[in-house]
Amino acid sequence: MSVKWLKDRPECFGTLVNVLVDIMPWTLVRVAYSNNQPPHVHAVAAPRGAFSWILYAILVMQVEGTRREAHWHASCICQALPHTAIDSQAARETDLYQALFLDCLISRWVIECATREGSVLKSPMPWSRQSRQEPLALLPITSSPLALADSDLPDEDGALVCAAQQRFGCPLNIPWLDGRHDGYVIATNLSSYTYVRRPLGHTYSLHHDAALWLSAMTFGLCEAVSGIRLLESTLLVPNIDGSERVLSGKRLLRFMAYWESALRSDETSHLEHGRQVVALLCRALEALEEEVLLEQVGIATLIGFPTGRKPEVLFTVAVAIISFSILVTSNAQWSALPETETLHAFLRLQAYAPVTVLAAFGHGRTKMIDAGWCAHTVEDLHESIASLYPYVVSTLMRLPPFIRGSRNEHENCREDSCILYTITDEDTYAPRHVDTSCQCDYLRPPLDDVVQLLSCGVVPIVVYEEARGLRVLPANGNEGKYVAISHVWAEGMGSTTEKGLPTCVVKRIANLVLQILPGSSYLSAFWMDSLCVPSARNERKRATQLMAQTYKDAEKVLVIDDCIRSMCSARVPWQQNFLRIASSAWVRRVWTLQEGLLARELYFEFAEGPVDVEECLGINVPSTPSASQGALQELDHYIPIVPILAFRARPSRSFSEIPFGEVAGLLLGRSTTKAEDELIAISTLLPSAVDVSKLLEIERGGDNVLPVADRRMRSFLLQLQDIPRTVPFGSAPRLDVPGFRWAPRNLVQDSPGGWTEQDGTGICTEDGFVTEYTVLPLQLNASNAASPPDLQPDESDGRWSATIYGTATGQVYSLTADSGFLCDALLFGDTGDVARLSISRDPVPCIAVSYCSFAGGAPMEPEGGWSQETPCQVRYVQRCGLARHSPMEEDFFLSRRDKIEGALGEPSRQCWLKLT
């Protein structure tokens, strides 16, 4: 039954439909159709009384409707009957109400019959197609093993369970519907599990069927894959609040550890068993996918839960099956089976994506935000771990949020920004003391000493001494024995040389430095922007230009972050530590990227103090690549969660000049308080063709009204000159600058793949971007007077769309964009992108353009054709996507030409263009 019907009708109505379908399925009605005569009511073994009349009415209505080739409604008949003298108004209203009830009942019966016979393929319920085809498979009572009790499971804190949790994750608690599991023999497939628990001749409510579905997908799956008999008491525990029982995720993990240990101890061949296990898990995944796709008619829709519980059930069951899938694919004997590749594809998100991505991502985001996580952090975290989600989801969902002050501190955060990361008023900003009650004085290094060293092109460092305070030394005079501090200003340690920092903060930093610089003549020497970078413009520029040298020459770089310090520990699993680092403020800011990349040795302040994460995990590249590879294999699903550490872990990493496409990828999800700081913050990572001093010369003030960030981006692109052809297809907002409307306004929101040069480059000039693209002209629609297609808003997803006909292909396409626009042509990267339109339903990226200064349409091509020297000039309008409609949709639009809003011409060959 649909969600709407569940809201509008009591559960007993759905139960009545459920019972009617059990007693009289569609196949029995087909007999009546073939005879054109309703069979006697007793032929369906219905109980006498009201049920008999309802069943009889269903048959009569269906047969009569078939005979008349139309819907035959009891309410229509009732209204059409002539009035008689003895009719009372109340009697007629009662008859009409009963007729309407019958019509509603029959309509739901038809839908449920059609769903059971046509749409439900893999569900464990008895009416699915696979269940009807599978034989009954039960272990004989004499062969059934003794039931496994909770006391038989390995200890929750033991080495076996801890190892299993690190490898498979830990399933989440699954809401329980009080389905009956105990009292039956083991079923070796899911169909048999439900068959023996739902015999014919009984009345079953919706809640019963939903509880049976859930029991089959949990207890039934566990028993079928393992051959181990389980009791309800083995896995079910009271909920935290005692309101209901739940299937314990921790006990399920203990069972998985027990089963895996039993598999390892049995030396006999398990290949056939492995094939059966893979088939069972695939069946369960397909059943889950059905529940997501059949949103209005799936068994989980009939649960009768309070609003919002269905996603939680599907999500937690999916997480449990993910853990089982990881266990099976990591089994030494089964991993090489061809059948196991299906599970590998699922874990790589190449199969069953609706469950693992759409349902899991959506529900996972909601749960985390409700728990107090920042919406911006959740969005970026889910984006960064998208391809690894099945491996890390159970660990991620068990982590509580890092709370700085109050649980609702992130309630005003948006998906694109966190209010706690942004300094809104620099004039009122002040560093925090180590303790809120502290009132100690500020320490400031001698400003003249700092300025003098910077003027000589020397990096200044500071040394703290109890008696003398802060002293300034040249970094090159201390044999490079200093620590560079990497932090985020929004966490309370930002300042300048002139203002300094509270004494308590300086002491804390000096103490941390002492722990990681043993044997140095100046044990507490460190560099920190808050003490070594003055606020004066010229000195600040010099310090910025020395940034690469500062971090490259430092003996060690120490990351100080509130979340990492509070939540990371050497005593907790490294999987959790990686997720905490991935959700920290440090990985979300642009300034910290180059600081982490350029470090010789990168330390993080954990709860115990500074920790060299790479040394702890054996990631000592490039000097010991073999050790690094071993660590990557051990935590290969978690290290990529922190892209900067994944880059440092590569054996071939080099900082001489990182390809800018990789820099753009590492910037994804980061932000700056000031937009104009973006390029300056990564100045050491920019290609050598870019002169950073020219970017620094562009400042606020003067007659130029363009934002500093826009002017710096324009200067950067002109200096770079050779720009990848894919840059105009990026997702970031575009510059509103003549000749540069194709260019991104920033890098942190742009598509990182757009900055790779594998598809070739174009030339950035003062008045446009010159390169080659494939052009598809948008011809005027004859039925739409004299204008190109005008995109209209689509209420379903908030995007804008237009229906376009391909004159060269005869196919119908949907053109979508984030806003409405008028255009003359579409640009594609190459002819291969155009060819994909015929075989793919996924939108192909393209650019909408208009012709410049050609009122009559397309410009006349010169005799020698467009060339690099004389390109065709077009104006960038909008990034959009073009996707082919399904055959059914195409037939509709071709039969209703008035719904088509434009036509695509034949694609050109690669054409030289100047994009402005």
Secondary structure, 3 states (H helix, E strand, C coil): CCHHHHHHCCHHHHHHHHHHHHHCCHHHHHHHHHHCCCCCHHHHCCCCCHHHHHHHHHHHHHHHHHHHCCCCCHHHHHHHCCCCCCCCHHHHHHHHHHHHHHHHHHHHHHHHHHHHHHHCCCCCCCCCHHHHHCCCCECCCCCCCCCECHHHCCCCCCHHHHHHHHHHCCCCCEECCCCCCCCCCCECCHHHHHHHHCCCCCCCCHHHHHHHHHHHHHHHHHHHHHCCCECHHHHEEECCCCCCEEECHHHHHHHHHHHHHHHHHCCCCCHHHHHHHHHHHHHHHHHHHHHHHCCCCCHHHHCCCCCCHHHHHHHHHHHHHHHHHHHHHCCCCCCCCHHHHHHHHHHCCCCCHHHHHHHHHHHHHHHHHHCCCCHHHHHHHHHHCHHHHHHHHHHHHHCCCCCCCCCCCCCCCECCECCCCCCCCCCCCCCCCCCCCCCCCEECCCHHHHHHHHHCCCCEEEEEECCCEEEEEEHHHCCCCCEEEECCHHHCCCCCCCCCEEHHHHHHHHHHHHHHCCCCCCCCCEECHHHHCCCCHHHHHHHHHCHHHHHHHCCEEEECCHHHHHHCCCCCCHHHHHHHHHCCCHHHECHHHHHHHCCCCEEEEECCEEEEHHHHCCCCCCCCHHHHHHHHHHCCCCHHHCHHHHHHCCCCCCCCCCCHHHHHHHHCCCECCCHHHHHHHCHHHCCCCCCHHHHHHCCCCCCCCCCHHHHHHHHHHHHHCEEECCHHHCCCCECCCCCCCCCECCCCCCCHHHHCCCCCEEEEECCEEEEEEEEEEEECCCCCCCCCCCCEECCCCCCEEEEEEECCCCCEEEEEECCCCCCCEEEECCHHHHHHCCCCCCCEEEEEEEECCCCCCCCCCCCCCCCCCCCEEEEEEEEEEEEECCHHHHHHHHHCHHHCCEEECCCCCEEEEEEC
